[in-house]
Amino acid sequence: MPFFMHQWTYKDPQVRAMVTHPQDRAEIVRDAIETFGGKLHSFFFSFGGYDGMCITEFPDNKTALASLMSIVGSGGLSTIKTTVLVTQEEAKAAMMLAHDLVAPYTPPSGKK
């Protein structure tokens, strides 16, 4: 099953709501992800460009996107970025495939 890293920023009213009414956001996100057959591996709040990040696993891209659309559709986020993650095993298999099947590719150059 594919893994994903999601990073997001909350809208100001949602930050205010969490301060006014502290809550376990990881459990709420876990429930939303599990509804679509996914698994929440980790959940963090963060400093910097994003308010939080999590690592998830879904049966496929379509299911991950459906879950994400459901969460984003709630209207509480101002930004979301999702990155598909590749396991070491998948990366090694890709390296072997690239090694075995070298593509006839040349980089752009100023020559005709």
Secondary structure by P-SEA (a helix, b strand, c coil): cbbbbbbbcccaaaaaaaaacccaaaaaaaaaaaaaccccccccccccccccccccccccaaaaaaaaaaaaacccccbbbbbbbbcaaaaaaaaaaaaacccccccccccc
